[in-house]
Amino acid sequence: MTPTMDKKKHHLNEMNKGTTLFFILGGFFIANALVAEFIGVKIFALEDTLGISRFNINLFGQEGALQFSAGVLLWPVVFLMTDIINEYFGKQGVRKLSIFTAGLIAYAFIIIFFAIQLSPADWWTTQNQAQGVENMQTSFKVIFGQGILMVFGSLTAFLVAQLVDVLLFHQIKKITGEKRIWLRSTGSTFVSQFIDSFVILTIAFKWGPELVGNVTPWTWNQILAVGTIQYFYKISMAVLLTPVIYGVHQIIDRYLGKEESSKMKELAAL
Protein backbone atom coordinates (compact mmCIF):
# COMPACT_ATOMS: atom_id res chain seq x y z
CA MET A 1 0.00 0.00 0.00
CA THR A 2 1.36 3.39 -1.02
CA PRO A 3 1.69 6.24 1.50
CA THR A 4 -1.10 8.11 -0.32
CA MET A 5 -3.49 5.16 -0.08
CA ASP A 6 -2.55 4.62 3.55
CA LYS A 7 -3.25 8.28 4.33
CA LYS A 8 -6.59 8.10 2.51
CA LYS A 9 -7.58 4.96 4.42
CA HIS A 10 -6.70 6.64 7.71
CA HIS A 11 -8.77 9.70 6.77
CA LEU A 12 -11.80 7.57 5.85
CA ASN A 13 -11.48 5.66 9.12
CA GLU A 14 -11.53 8.91 11.10
CA MET A 15 -14.56 10.11 9.10
CA ASN A 16 -16.35 6.82 9.84
CA LYS A 17 -15.66 7.25 13.55
CA GLY A 18 -17.14 10.75 13.50
CA THR A 19 -20.21 9.54 11.61
CA THR A 20 -20.68 6.61 13.98
CA LEU A 21 -20.36 8.93 16.96
CA PHE A 22 -23.01 11.29 15.57
CA PHE A 23 -25.40 8.38 14.94
CA ILE A 24 -24.94 7.08 18.51
CA LEU A 25 -25.32 10.47 20.19
CA GLY A 26 -28.11 11.56 17.84
CA GLY A 27 -30.00 8.28 18.24
CA PHE A 28 -29.85 8.50 22.01
CA PHE A 29 -30.92 12.15 21.84
CA ILE A 30 -33.96 11.41 19.64
CA ALA A 31 -34.99 8.31 21.64
CA ASN A 32 -34.96 10.21 24.94
CA ALA A 33 -36.88 13.17 23.48
CA LEU A 34 -39.58 10.90 22.01
CA VAL A 35 -39.97 8.80 25.15
CA ALA A 36 -40.13 11.97 27.29
CA GLU A 37 -43.06 13.17 25.18
CA PHE A 38 -44.96 9.91 25.53
CA ILE A 39 -44.50 9.49 29.28
CA GLY A 40 -45.05 13.22 29.91
CA VAL A 41 -48.81 12.66 30.22
CA LYS A 42 -48.29 11.04 33.63
CA ILE A 43 -48.07 13.34 36.65
CA PHE A 44 -46.41 11.79 39.69
CA ALA A 45 -46.00 12.83 43.32
CA LEU A 46 -42.31 12.79 44.24
CA GLU A 47 -42.68 12.19 47.98
CA ASP A 48 -45.19 9.35 47.52
CA THR A 49 -42.92 7.75 44.92
CA LEU A 50 -39.97 7.86 47.33
CA GLY A 51 -42.13 6.70 50.24
CA ILE A 52 -41.43 9.78 52.37
CA SER A 53 -43.62 12.37 54.11
CA ARG A 54 -44.91 15.18 51.92
CA PHE A 55 -43.02 18.46 52.15
CA ASN A 56 -46.19 20.52 51.54
CA ILE A 57 -44.12 23.47 50.36
CA ASN A 58 -46.16 26.62 49.75
CA LEU A 59 -45.17 28.29 46.48
CA PHE A 60 -47.11 31.27 45.16
CA GLY A 61 -50.09 30.21 47.26
CA GLN A 62 -50.03 26.63 45.95
CA GLU A 63 -49.50 23.91 48.56
CA GLY A 64 -49.33 20.14 48.29
CA ALA A 65 -47.07 17.29 47.18
CA LEU A 66 -44.20 17.97 44.79
CA GLN A 67 -45.75 16.96 41.48
CA PHE A 68 -43.92 16.46 38.19
CA SER A 69 -44.60 15.33 34.68
CA ALA A 70 -42.85 12.00 34.14
CA GLY A 71 -41.16 13.59 31.15
CA VAL A 72 -38.84 15.57 33.45
CA LEU A 73 -37.02 12.31 34.19
CA LEU A 74 -35.53 12.33 30.70
CA TRP A 75 -35.31 15.97 29.63
CA PRO A 76 -32.13 16.60 31.68
CA VAL A 77 -30.55 13.71 29.74
CA VAL A 78 -31.67 15.30 26.46
CA PHE A 79 -30.00 18.60 27.34
CA LEU A 80 -26.89 16.77 28.53
CA MET A 81 -26.73 15.07 25.13
CA THR A 82 -27.21 18.48 23.52
CA ASP A 83 -24.06 19.80 25.18
CA ILE A 84 -22.00 16.76 24.20
CA ILE A 85 -23.16 16.92 20.57
CA ASN A 86 -22.52 20.66 20.65
CA GLU A 87 -18.95 20.06 21.79
CA TYR A 88 -18.05 17.81 18.86
CA PHE A 89 -20.43 18.82 16.06
CA GLY A 90 -21.16 22.47 16.77
CA LYS A 91 -24.24 24.66 16.51
CA GLN A 92 -25.19 23.37 13.08
CA GLY A 93 -25.21 19.76 14.23
CA VAL A 94 -27.42 20.45 17.26
CA ARG A 95 -29.73 22.79 15.35
CA LYS A 96 -30.38 20.27 12.56
CA LEU A 97 -30.83 17.42 15.04
CA SER A 98 -33.25 19.49 17.15
CA ILE A 99 -35.40 20.43 14.16
CA PHE A 100 -35.35 16.83 12.91
CA THR A 101 -36.35 15.57 16.37
CA ALA A 102 -39.20 18.08 16.62
CA GLY A 103 -40.40 16.86 13.22
CA LEU A 104 -40.30 13.24 14.38
CA ILE A 105 -42.26 14.11 17.53
CA ALA A 106 -44.91 15.88 15.45
CA TYR A 107 -45.00 12.91 13.04
CA ALA A 108 -45.41 10.48 15.97
CA PHE A 109 -48.40 12.37 17.33
CA ILE A 110 -50.02 12.58 13.88
CA ILE A 111 -49.77 8.78 13.57
CA ILE A 112 -51.16 8.38 17.10
CA PHE A 113 -54.06 10.70 16.23
CA PHE A 114 -55.03 8.46 13.30
CA ALA A 115 -54.52 5.33 15.38
CA ILE A 116 -57.02 6.68 17.93
CA GLN A 117 -59.62 7.10 15.16
CA LEU A 118 -59.46 3.38 14.25
CA SER A 119 -62.57 1.48 15.36
CA PRO A 120 -61.55 -0.90 18.18
CA ALA A 121 -62.40 -4.60 18.20
CA ASP A 122 -65.15 -5.38 20.72
CA TRP A 123 -63.13 -7.99 22.61
CA TRP A 124 -60.11 -5.64 22.88
CA THR A 125 -62.20 -2.83 24.36
CA THR A 126 -63.30 -4.95 27.34
CA GLN A 127 -60.43 -7.40 27.71
CA ASN A 128 -58.89 -5.77 30.79
CA GLN A 129 -61.98 -4.99 32.82
CA ALA A 130 -60.84 -7.47 35.47
CA GLN A 131 -57.78 -5.24 36.01
CA GLY A 132 -59.98 -2.17 36.46
CA VAL A 133 -59.72 -0.87 32.89
CA GLU A 134 -63.34 -0.44 31.84
CA ASN A 135 -62.66 0.61 28.26
CA MET A 136 -59.32 0.11 26.51
CA GLN A 137 -60.23 2.54 23.72
CA THR A 138 -60.91 5.31 26.23
CA SER A 139 -57.67 4.57 28.08
CA PHE A 140 -55.70 4.50 24.82
CA LYS A 141 -57.21 7.84 23.79
CA VAL A 142 -56.52 9.48 27.14
CA ILE A 143 -52.95 8.20 27.52
CA PHE A 144 -51.73 8.68 23.96
CA GLY A 145 -54.03 11.42 22.77
CA GLN A 146 -52.44 14.36 24.51
CA GLY A 147 -54.11 17.65 23.65
CA ILE A 148 -52.80 19.58 20.68
CA LEU A 149 -51.99 22.46 23.02
CA MET A 150 -49.65 20.23 25.04
CA VAL A 151 -47.95 19.00 21.89
CA PHE A 152 -47.58 22.51 20.46
CA GLY A 153 -46.35 23.87 23.80
CA SER A 154 -43.87 21.05 24.22
CA LEU A 155 -42.44 21.38 20.70
CA THR A 156 -42.16 25.16 20.98
CA ALA A 157 -40.43 24.93 24.37
CA PHE A 158 -38.11 22.20 23.08
CA LEU A 159 -36.96 24.15 20.02
CA VAL A 160 -36.58 27.50 21.77
CA ALA A 161 -34.72 25.98 24.73
CA GLN A 162 -32.43 23.97 22.42
CA LEU A 163 -31.45 27.01 20.35
CA VAL A 164 -30.78 29.08 23.48
CA ASP A 165 -28.72 26.24 24.97
CA VAL A 166 -26.58 26.01 21.84
CA LEU A 167 -25.90 29.75 21.64
CA LEU A 168 -25.02 30.11 25.33
CA PHE A 169 -22.83 27.00 25.24
CA HIS A 170 -20.66 28.49 22.48
CA GLN A 171 -20.57 31.94 24.03
CA ILE A 172 -19.27 30.50 27.31
CA LYS A 173 -16.80 28.31 25.43
CA LYS A 174 -15.41 31.35 23.59
CA ILE A 175 -14.65 32.93 26.96
CA THR A 176 -13.32 29.85 28.78
CA GLY A 177 -11.75 27.90 25.90
CA GLU A 178 -11.44 24.13 26.28
CA LYS A 179 -11.37 24.35 30.08
CA ARG A 180 -14.36 24.38 32.45
CA ILE A 181 -16.64 21.95 30.64
CA TRP A 182 -18.90 22.04 33.70
CA LEU A 183 -19.42 25.81 33.37
CA ARG A 184 -20.56 25.85 29.75
CA SER A 185 -22.68 22.75 30.26
CA THR A 186 -24.49 23.75 33.46
CA GLY A 187 -24.53 27.47 32.58
CA SER A 188 -26.30 26.95 29.27
CA THR A 189 -28.61 24.34 30.79
CA PHE A 190 -29.63 26.61 33.67
CA VAL A 191 -30.96 29.22 31.23
CA SER A 192 -32.42 26.85 28.62
CA GLN A 193 -34.22 24.75 31.24
CA PHE A 194 -35.78 27.88 32.73
CA ILE A 195 -37.22 28.71 29.31
CA ASP A 196 -38.30 25.11 28.70
CA SER A 197 -40.05 24.84 32.08
CA PHE A 198 -42.20 27.95 31.70
CA VAL A 199 -42.84 28.12 27.93
CA ILE A 200 -44.59 24.75 27.79
CA LEU A 201 -46.77 25.48 30.85
CA THR A 202 -47.72 28.94 29.62
CA ILE A 203 -48.71 27.76 26.13
CA ALA A 204 -50.39 24.49 27.15
CA PHE A 205 -52.18 25.59 30.31
CA LYS A 206 -52.52 29.41 30.18
CA TRP A 207 -52.52 31.05 26.73
CA GLY A 208 -53.81 27.99 24.88
CA PRO A 209 -56.93 27.44 27.01
CA GLU A 210 -57.66 31.19 26.98
CA LEU A 211 -57.52 31.14 23.17
CA VAL A 212 -59.55 27.95 22.72
CA GLY A 213 -62.06 28.90 25.39
CA ASN A 214 -63.30 25.40 26.27
CA VAL A 215 -60.67 24.55 28.88
CA THR A 216 -60.17 26.28 32.21
CA PRO A 217 -56.76 28.02 32.07
CA TRP A 218 -54.30 27.80 34.93
CA THR A 219 -53.69 30.86 37.06
CA TRP A 220 -50.29 32.54 36.91
CA ASN A 221 -49.69 31.31 40.47
CA GLN A 222 -50.17 27.72 39.31
CA ILE A 223 -47.83 28.28 36.36
CA LEU A 224 -45.17 29.81 38.61
CA ALA A 225 -45.49 27.12 41.30
CA VAL A 226 -45.31 24.10 38.97
CA GLY A 227 -42.71 25.71 36.70
CA THR A 228 -40.45 26.62 39.63
CA ILE A 229 -40.55 23.10 41.10
CA GLN A 230 -39.79 21.49 37.74
CA TYR A 231 -37.04 24.00 36.98
CA PHE A 232 -35.19 23.34 40.23
CA TYR A 233 -35.50 19.62 39.66
CA LYS A 234 -33.98 19.98 36.18
CA ILE A 235 -31.05 22.14 37.27
CA SER A 236 -30.40 19.83 40.21
CA MET A 237 -30.18 16.94 37.77
CA ALA A 238 -27.90 19.01 35.51
CA VAL A 239 -25.48 19.48 38.42
CA LEU A 240 -25.65 15.82 39.42
CA LEU A 241 -25.00 14.73 35.82
CA THR A 242 -21.89 16.93 35.46
CA PRO A 243 -19.48 14.07 36.33
CA VAL A 244 -21.21 12.00 33.64
CA ILE A 245 -20.33 14.68 31.05
CA TYR A 246 -16.64 14.42 31.93
CA GLY A 247 -16.83 10.63 31.77
CA VAL A 248 -18.51 10.68 28.35
CA HIS A 249 -15.93 13.17 27.08
CA GLN A 250 -13.11 10.85 28.11
CA ILE A 251 -14.75 7.87 26.41
CA ILE A 252 -15.33 9.84 23.18
CA ASP A 253 -11.79 11.31 23.17
CA ARG A 254 -10.38 7.81 23.62
CA TYR A 255 -12.56 6.48 20.81
CA LEU A 256 -11.73 9.26 18.34
CA GLY A 257 -8.09 9.67 19.30
CA LYS A 258 -6.56 12.86 20.63
CA GLU A 259 -5.80 14.36 17.23
CA GLU A 260 -9.22 13.75 15.68
CA SER A 261 -11.01 14.78 18.87
CA SER A 262 -9.17 18.13 18.98
CA LYS A 263 -9.84 18.70 15.27
CA MET A 264 -13.60 18.08 15.68
CA LYS A 265 -13.80 20.40 18.70
CA GLU A 266 -12.03 23.16 16.81
CA LEU A 267 -14.37 22.84 13.82
CA ALA A 268 -17.39 22.71 16.14
CA ALA A 269 -16.36 25.99 17.76
CA LEU A 270 -16.34 27.89 14.45
C-alpha beads as a LAMMPS data file, in Angstrom:
LAMMPS data file: protein, C-alpha beads

270 atoms
269 bonds

1 atom types
1 bond types

-500.0 500.0 xlo xhi
-500.0 500.0 ylo yhi
-500.0 500.0 zlo zhi

Masses

1 110.0

Atoms # bond

1 1 1 0.000 0.000 0.000
2 1 1 1.364 3.386 -1.018
3 1 1 1.689 6.244 1.503
4 1 1 -1.102 8.109 -0.318
5 1 1 -3.494 5.163 -0.077
6 1 1 -2.552 4.620 3.554
7 1 1 -3.248 8.280 4.330
8 1 1 -6.594 8.099 2.512
9 1 1 -7.585 4.963 4.417
10 1 1 -6.703 6.635 7.707
11 1 1 -8.770 9.697 6.766
12 1 1 -11.795 7.565 5.849
13 1 1 -11.476 5.663 9.117
14 1 1 -11.531 8.911 11.098
15 1 1 -14.565 10.110 9.102
16 1 1 -16.351 6.819 9.839
17 1 1 -15.656 7.254 13.546
18 1 1 -17.138 10.750 13.497
19 1 1 -20.211 9.543 11.613
20 1 1 -20.681 6.607 13.984
21 1 1 -20.359 8.934 16.961
22 1 1 -23.011 11.289 15.567
23 1 1 -25.399 8.379 14.943
24 1 1 -24.938 7.078 18.507
25 1 1 -25.322 10.468 20.189
26 1 1 -28.113 11.562 17.840
27 1 1 -29.997 8.275 18.237
28 1 1 -29.852 8.497 22.015
29 1 1 -30.915 12.153 21.841
30 1 1 -33.961 11.405 19.643
31 1 1 -34.992 8.313 21.636
32 1 1 -34.964 10.209 24.938
33 1 1 -36.877 13.170 23.483
34 1 1 -39.579 10.903 22.008
35 1 1 -39.968 8.796 25.155
36 1 1 -40.129 11.965 27.294
37 1 1 -43.062 13.174 25.180
38 1 1 -44.964 9.906 25.529
39 1 1 -44.501 9.492 29.285
40 1 1 -45.055 13.216 29.911
41 1 1 -48.815 12.660 30.216
42 1 1 -48.287 11.039 33.628
43 1 1 -48.071 13.342 36.650
44 1 1 -46.412 11.789 39.689
45 1 1 -45.999 12.831 43.322
46 1 1 -42.310 12.789 44.242
47 1 1 -42.677 12.185 47.979
48 1 1 -45.188 9.354 47.522
49 1 1 -42.923 7.749 44.921
50 1 1 -39.968 7.863 47.329
51 1 1 -42.130 6.705 50.243
52 1 1 -41.435 9.777 52.374
53 1 1 -43.621 12.373 54.105
54 1 1 -44.910 15.179 51.921
55 1 1 -43.018 18.458 52.153
56 1 1 -46.187 20.522 51.544
57 1 1 -44.115 23.469 50.355
58 1 1 -46.162 26.615 49.750
59 1 1 -45.169 28.286 46.481
60 1 1 -47.110 31.270 45.164
61 1 1 -50.088 30.214 47.260
62 1 1 -50.026 26.628 45.950
63 1 1 -49.498 23.907 48.556
64 1 1 -49.329 20.137 48.294
65 1 1 -47.073 17.289 47.182
66 1 1 -44.199 17.966 44.786
67 1 1 -45.750 16.956 41.477
68 1 1 -43.925 16.459 38.191
69 1 1 -44.603 15.329 34.678
70 1 1 -42.849 11.997 34.145
71 1 1 -41.159 13.590 31.154
72 1 1 -38.839 15.567 33.449
73 1 1 -37.021 12.309 34.193
74 1 1 -35.531 12.331 30.698
75 1 1 -35.305 15.973 29.631
76 1 1 -32.127 16.600 31.682
77 1 1 -30.553 13.715 29.744
78 1 1 -31.672 15.304 26.455
79 1 1 -30.003 18.600 27.345
80 1 1 -26.892 16.773 28.527
81 1 1 -26.727 15.069 25.135
82 1 1 -27.211 18.477 23.520
83 1 1 -24.057 19.796 25.175
84 1 1 -22.004 16.759 24.203
85 1 1 -23.159 16.922 20.574
86 1 1 -22.524 20.657 20.646
87 1 1 -18.955 20.062 21.795
88 1 1 -18.053 17.806 18.860
89 1 1 -20.431 18.820 16.063
90 1 1 -21.160 22.474 16.768
91 1 1 -24.244 24.657 16.511
92 1 1 -25.195 23.369 13.085
93 1 1 -25.206 19.763 14.228
94 1 1 -27.417 20.449 17.256
95 1 1 -29.727 22.788 15.345
96 1 1 -30.376 20.269 12.560
97 1 1 -30.829 17.422 15.036
98 1 1 -33.246 19.486 17.153
99 1 1 -35.404 20.430 14.159
100 1 1 -35.348 16.833 12.913
101 1 1 -36.351 15.570 16.373
102 1 1 -39.202 18.076 16.624
103 1 1 -40.399 16.860 13.217
104 1 1 -40.303 13.241 14.381
105 1 1 -42.260 14.114 17.526
106 1 1 -44.914 15.875 15.448
107 1 1 -44.999 12.911 13.041
108 1 1 -45.414 10.478 15.965
109 1 1 -48.400 12.369 17.332
110 1 1 -50.017 12.578 13.883
111 1 1 -49.769 8.781 13.571
112 1 1 -51.156 8.382 17.099
113 1 1 -54.058 10.703 16.226
114 1 1 -55.032 8.462 13.296
115 1 1 -54.523 5.326 15.384
116 1 1 -57.023 6.680 17.929
117 1 1 -59.622 7.098 15.161
118 1 1 -59.456 3.381 14.252
119 1 1 -62.567 1.477 15.365
120 1 1 -61.549 -0.901 18.176
121 1 1 -62.399 -4.601 18.200
122 1 1 -65.155 -5.377 20.725
123 1 1 -63.126 -7.991 22.607
124 1 1 -60.114 -5.641 22.877
125 1 1 -62.204 -2.826 24.364
126 1 1 -63.303 -4.947 27.339
127 1 1 -60.428 -7.405 27.710
128 1 1 -58.891 -5.772 30.793
129 1 1 -61.984 -4.989 32.823
130 1 1 -60.843 -7.472 35.469
131 1 1 -57.782 -5.245 36.007
132 1 1 -59.985 -2.170 36.455
133 1 1 -59.715 -0.869 32.890
134 1 1 -63.338 -0.444 31.839
135 1 1 -62.662 0.614 28.263
136 1 1 -59.321 0.105 26.510
137 1 1 -60.228 2.544 23.725
138 1 1 -60.912 5.315 26.230
139 1 1 -57.673 4.575 28.075
140 1 1 -55.702 4.502 24.820
141 1 1 -57.210 7.840 23.787
142 1 1 -56.523 9.482 27.141
143 1 1 -52.951 8.195 27.520
144 1 1 -51.732 8.683 23.962
145 1 1 -54.035 11.422 22.774
146 1 1 -52.440 14.363 24.509
147 1 1 -54.115 17.652 23.649
148 1 1 -52.798 19.583 20.682
149 1 1 -51.991 22.464 23.022
150 1 1 -49.651 20.234 25.045
151 1 1 -47.952 18.997 21.887
152 1 1 -47.582 22.510 20.465
153 1 1 -46.351 23.871 23.798
154 1 1 -43.875 21.050 24.221
155 1 1 -42.440 21.375 20.704
156 1 1 -42.159 25.156 20.982
157 1 1 -40.435 24.926 24.370
158 1 1 -38.108 22.202 23.080
159 1 1 -36.963 24.148 20.018
160 1 1 -36.578 27.500 21.769
161 1 1 -34.715 25.979 24.726
162 1 1 -32.433 23.974 22.415
163 1 1 -31.454 27.009 20.351
164 1 1 -30.777 29.076 23.479
165 1 1 -28.725 26.237 24.974
166 1 1 -26.581 26.005 21.837
167 1 1 -25.901 29.748 21.640
168 1 1 -25.022 30.109 25.329
169 1 1 -22.833 27.001 25.240
170 1 1 -20.658 28.489 22.483
171 1 1 -20.566 31.943 24.033
172 1 1 -19.272 30.503 27.305
173 1 1 -16.801 28.312 25.426
174 1 1 -15.408 31.347 23.593
175 1 1 -14.655 32.928 26.956
176 1 1 -13.323 29.848 28.783
177 1 1 -11.755 27.898 25.903
178 1 1 -11.439 24.130 26.284
179 1 1 -11.375 24.353 30.079
180 1 1 -14.364 24.382 32.451
181 1 1 -16.636 21.948 30.641
182 1 1 -18.904 22.042 33.700
183 1 1 -19.416 25.806 33.373
184 1 1 -20.564 25.854 29.754
185 1 1 -22.681 22.746 30.265
186 1 1 -24.494 23.751 33.459
187 1 1 -24.526 27.472 32.578
188 1 1 -26.297 26.950 29.266
189 1 1 -28.608 24.343 30.787
190 1 1 -29.632 26.612 33.670
191 1 1 -30.959 29.222 31.230
192 1 1 -32.417 26.849 28.619
193 1 1 -34.217 24.750 31.244
194 1 1 -35.781 27.883 32.729
195 1 1 -37.219 28.711 29.311
196 1 1 -38.297 25.110 28.704
197 1 1 -40.045 24.845 32.081
198 1 1 -42.196 27.947 31.696
199 1 1 -42.843 28.119 27.933
200 1 1 -44.592 24.747 27.795
201 1 1 -46.767 25.477 30.848
202 1 1 -47.720 28.943 29.621
203 1 1 -48.711 27.760 26.128
204 1 1 -50.390 24.494 27.153
205 1 1 -52.182 25.594 30.309
206 1 1 -52.515 29.407 30.178
207 1 1 -52.520 31.052 26.730
208 1 1 -53.812 27.990 24.877
209 1 1 -56.928 27.440 27.008
210 1 1 -57.663 31.188 26.981
211 1 1 -57.521 31.141 23.173
212 1 1 -59.549 27.952 22.723
213 1 1 -62.065 28.897 25.388
214 1 1 -63.299 25.399 26.274
215 1 1 -60.666 24.549 28.883
216 1 1 -60.169 26.277 32.207
217 1 1 -56.761 28.022 32.066
218 1 1 -54.297 27.800 34.929
219 1 1 -53.692 30.861 37.057
220 1 1 -50.286 32.536 36.905
221 1 1 -49.689 31.311 40.470
222 1 1 -50.171 27.717 39.305
223 1 1 -47.830 28.284 36.357
224 1 1 -45.169 29.811 38.614
225 1 1 -45.490 27.119 41.296
226 1 1 -45.312 24.097 38.966
227 1 1 -42.706 25.714 36.701
228 1 1 -40.447 26.617 39.628
229 1 1 -40.548 23.103 41.096
230 1 1 -39.789 21.490 37.738
231 1 1 -37.043 24.004 36.984
232 1 1 -35.195 23.340 40.231
233 1 1 -35.500 19.616 39.655
234 1 1 -33.978 19.984 36.176
235 1 1 -31.048 22.140 37.265
236 1 1 -30.396 19.833 40.212
237 1 1 -30.184 16.944 37.769
238 1 1 -27.905 19.007 35.513
239 1 1 -25.478 19.481 38.421
240 1 1 -25.652 15.822 39.419
241 1 1 -25.000 14.733 35.816
242 1 1 -21.894 16.931 35.458
243 1 1 -19.484 14.072 36.330
244 1 1 -21.212 12.003 33.640
245 1 1 -20.331 14.676 31.055
246 1 1 -16.641 14.424 31.927
247 1 1 -16.832 10.633 31.766
248 1 1 -18.512 10.678 28.353
249 1 1 -15.930 13.173 27.078
250 1 1 -13.111 10.853 28.109
251 1 1 -14.753 7.874 26.407
252 1 1 -15.327 9.845 23.181
253 1 1 -11.793 11.307 23.173
254 1 1 -10.377 7.813 23.621
255 1 1 -12.561 6.475 20.808
256 1 1 -11.728 9.260 18.344
257 1 1 -8.089 9.666 19.304
258 1 1 -6.555 12.859 20.633
259 1 1 -5.796 14.357 17.231
260 1 1 -9.216 13.747 15.684
261 1 1 -11.012 14.782 18.870
262 1 1 -9.170 18.130 18.984
263 1 1 -9.841 18.697 15.271
264 1 1 -13.601 18.078 15.685
265 1 1 -13.802 20.395 18.697
266 1 1 -12.025 23.158 16.806
267 1 1 -14.367 22.835 13.820
268 1 1 -17.391 22.711 16.143
269 1 1 -16.356 25.986 17.760
270 1 1 -16.344 27.889 14.450

Bonds

1 1 1 2
2 1 2 3
3 1 3 4
4 1 4 5
5 1 5 6
6 1 6 7
7 1 7 8
8 1 8 9
9 1 9 10
10 1 10 11
11 1 11 12
12 1 12 13
13 1 13 14
14 1 14 15
15 1 15 16
16 1 16 17
17 1 17 18
18 1 18 19
19 1 19 20
20 1 20 21
21 1 21 22
22 1 22 23
23 1 23 24
24 1 24 25
25 1 25 26
26 1 26 27
27 1 27 28
28 1 28 29
29 1 29 30
30 1 30 31
31 1 31 32
32 1 32 33
33 1 33 34
34 1 34 35
35 1 35 36
36 1 36 37
37 1 37 38
38 1 38 39
39 1 39 40
40 1 40 41
41 1 41 42
42 1 42 43
43 1 43 44
44 1 44 45
45 1 45 46
46 1 46 47
47 1 47 48
48 1 48 49
49 1 49 50
50 1 50 51
51 1 51 52
52 1 52 53
53 1 53 54
54 1 54 55
55 1 55 56
56 1 56 57
57 1 57 58
58 1 58 59
59 1 59 60
60 1 60 61
61 1 61 62
62 1 62 63
63 1 63 64
64 1 64 65
65 1 65 66
66 1 66 67
67 1 67 68
68 1 68 69
69 1 69 70
70 1 70 71
71 1 71 72
72 1 72 73
73 1 73 74
74 1 74 75
75 1 75 76
76 1 76 77
77 1 77 78
78 1 78 79
79 1 79 80
80 1 80 81
81 1 81 82
82 1 82 83
83 1 83 84
84 1 84 85
85 1 85 86
86 1 86 87
87 1 87 88
88 1 88 89
89 1 89 90
90 1 90 91
91 1 91 92
92 1 92 93
93 1 93 94
94 1 94 95
95 1 95 96
96 1 96 97
97 1 97 98
98 1 98 99
99 1 99 100
100 1 100 101
101 1 101 102
102 1 102 103
103 1 103 104
104 1 104 105
105 1 105 106
106 1 106 107
107 1 107 108
108 1 108 109
109 1 109 110
110 1 110 111
111 1 111 112
112 1 112 113
113 1 113 114
114 1 114 115
115 1 115 116
116 1 116 117
117 1 117 118
118 1 118 119
119 1 119 120
120 1 120 121
121 1 121 122
122 1 122 123
123 1 123 124
124 1 124 125
125 1 125 126
126 1 126 127
127 1 127 128
128 1 128 129
129 1 129 130
130 1 130 131
131 1 131 132
132 1 132 133
133 1 133 134
134 1 134 135
135 1 135 136
136 1 136 137
137 1 137 138
138 1 138 139
139 1 139 140
140 1 140 141
141 1 141 142
142 1 142 143
143 1 143 144
144 1 144 145
145 1 145 146
146 1 146 147
147 1 147 148
148 1 148 149
149 1 149 150
150 1 150 151
151 1 151 152
152 1 152 153
153 1 153 154
154 1 154 155
155 1 155 156
156 1 156 157
157 1 157 158
158 1 158 159
159 1 159 160
160 1 160 161
161 1 161 162
162 1 162 163
163 1 163 164
164 1 164 165
165 1 165 166
166 1 166 167
167 1 167 168
168 1 168 169
169 1 169 170
170 1 170 171
171 1 171 172
172 1 172 173
173 1 173 174
174 1 174 175
175 1 175 176
176 1 176 177
177 1 177 178
178 1 178 179
179 1 179 180
180 1 180 181
181 1 181 182
182 1 182 183
183 1 183 184
184 1 184 185
185 1 185 186
186 1 186 187
187 1 187 188
188 1 188 189
189 1 189 190
190 1 190 191
191 1 191 192
192 1 192 193
193 1 193 194
194 1 194 195
195 1 195 196
196 1 196 197
197 1 197 198
198 1 198 199
199 1 199 200
200 1 200 201
201 1 201 202
202 1 202 203
203 1 203 204
204 1 204 205
205 1 205 206
206 1 206 207
207 1 207 208
208 1 208 209
209 1 209 210
210 1 210 211
211 1 211 212
212 1 212 213
213 1 213 214
214 1 214 215
215 1 215 216
216 1 216 217
217 1 217 218
218 1 218 219
219 1 219 220
220 1 220 221
221 1 221 222
222 1 222 223
223 1 223 224
224 1 224 225
225 1 225 226
226 1 226 227
227 1 227 228
228 1 228 229
229 1 229 230
230 1 230 231
231 1 231 232
232 1 232 233
233 1 233 234
234 1 234 235
235 1 235 236
236 1 236 237
237 1 237 238
238 1 238 239
239 1 239 240
240 1 240 241
241 1 241 242
242 1 242 243
243 1 243 244
244 1 244 245
245 1 245 246
246 1 246 247
247 1 247 248
248 1 248 249
249 1 249 250
250 1 250 251
251 1 251 252
252 1 252 253
253 1 253 254
254 1 254 255
255 1 255 256
256 1 256 257
257 1 257 258
258 1 258 259
259 1 259 260
260 1 260 261
261 1 261 262
262 1 262 263
263 1 263 264
264 1 264 265
265 1 265 266
266 1 266 267
267 1 267 268
268 1 268 269
269 1 269 270
